[in-house]
């Protein structure tokens, strides 16, 4: 059975799920070449011709909450992200420098 054309116009940042249950994001669109580049949740990147895009069996999906999942093989410390608040060592309350009116 030939799938009907999907009704979704690709837009960078949109997330979809395909018929295999794989979630992916549209990361680039080349209008001159008529291609759509997507990145799957596991980090794999694939490019589709626009004609192929229209035939994909996809549905819109919600962006995953864990953005670091494609980088599971990288130590979390190497990502440069941590839960502690990031402040310069000499950080102080900006209001401390405001002259008080008397």
C-alpha positions as CSV (number, residue, x, y, z in Angstrom):
1,X,0.0,0.0,0.0
2,X,1.3,3.4,-1.0
3,X,1.0,6.0,1.8
4,X,-0.9,9.1,1.2
5,X,1.1,12.3,1.2
6,X,1.5,13.6,4.8
7,X,0.0,17.0,5.4
8,X,3.0,18.4,7.3
9,X,5.2,21.2,5.9
10,X,8.6,20.8,7.4
11,X,9.8,23.6,9.7
12,X,13.1,23.8,11.5
13,X,12.6,22.9,15.2
14,X,9.4,20.8,14.6
15,X,9.4,17.3,16.1
16,X,7.8,14.2,14.5
17,X,7.5,10.5,15.1
18,X,7.7,8.0,12.2
19,X,6.0,4.7,11.7
20,X,8.8,2.9,13.5
21,X,8.3,5.0,16.6
22,X,11.5,7.0,16.1
23,X,11.4,10.6,17.2
24,X,13.2,13.2,15.1
25,X,13.6,17.0,14.7
26,X,13.8,19.0,11.5
27,X,17.2,20.7,11.7
28,X,17.6,22.2,8.2
29,X,15.7,22.9,5.0
30,X,17.4,23.6,1.7
31,X,14.8,25.1,-0.5
32,X,17.2,25.3,-3.5
33,X,18.0,21.6,-3.3
34,X,14.5,20.7,-2.1
35,X,15.8,18.7,0.9
36,X,14.9,18.3,4.5
37,X,17.5,17.4,7.1
38,X,16.4,15.7,10.3
39,X,18.2,14.5,13.4
40,X,16.8,11.5,15.2
41,X,16.6,11.4,19.0
42,X,19.6,9.1,19.1
43,X,21.8,11.7,17.3
44,X,21.7,10.2,13.8
45,X,21.2,12.7,11.0
46,X,19.4,12.0,7.7
47,X,18.4,14.0,4.7
48,X,15.2,13.5,2.7
49,X,14.3,14.9,-0.7
50,X,11.1,16.9,-0.4
51,X,9.2,14.3,-2.5
52,X,10.3,11.6,0.0
53,X,9.3,13.8,2.9
54,X,5.8,14.1,1.6
55,X,5.5,10.3,1.6
56,X,6.8,9.7,5.1
57,X,4.3,8.2,7.6
58,X,4.8,10.7,10.4
59,X,2.8,12.4,13.1
60,X,3.8,15.5,15.1
61,X,5.6,14.8,18.4
62,X,6.6,16.7,21.5
63,X,10.2,17.6,21.9
64,X,11.9,15.3,24.4
65,X,12.7,16.8,27.8
66,X,16.2,15.3,28.0
67,X,18.1,17.1,25.4
68,X,21.3,15.2,26.2
69,X,20.1,11.7,25.3
70,X,21.9,11.6,21.9
71,X,25.1,12.2,23.9
72,X,24.8,9.3,26.4
73,X,28.2,8.0,25.4
74,X,29.8,11.3,26.6
75,X,30.4,11.8,30.2
76,X,27.9,14.3,31.6
77,X,30.7,16.5,33.1
78,X,32.1,16.9,29.5
79,X,28.9,18.5,28.4
80,X,29.6,21.6,30.5
81,X,26.2,21.4,32.1
82,X,25.4,20.9,35.7
83,X,22.6,21.7,38.1
84,X,24.4,24.2,40.2
85,X,23.8,27.9,39.5
86,X,26.5,29.4,37.4
87,X,27.8,32.7,38.8
88,X,31.1,34.5,38.5
89,X,33.3,34.3,41.6
90,X,33.0,38.0,42.2
91,X,29.2,38.1,41.8
92,X,27.3,40.3,44.1
93,X,23.9,41.8,44.3
94,X,23.7,44.5,41.6
95,X,21.6,46.7,44.0
96,X,24.6,46.9,46.4
97,X,26.2,49.4,43.9
98,X,23.2,51.7,43.6
99,X,23.5,55.0,45.6
100,X,20.8,55.2,48.1
101,X,18.8,58.4,48.2
102,X,18.6,60.1,51.6
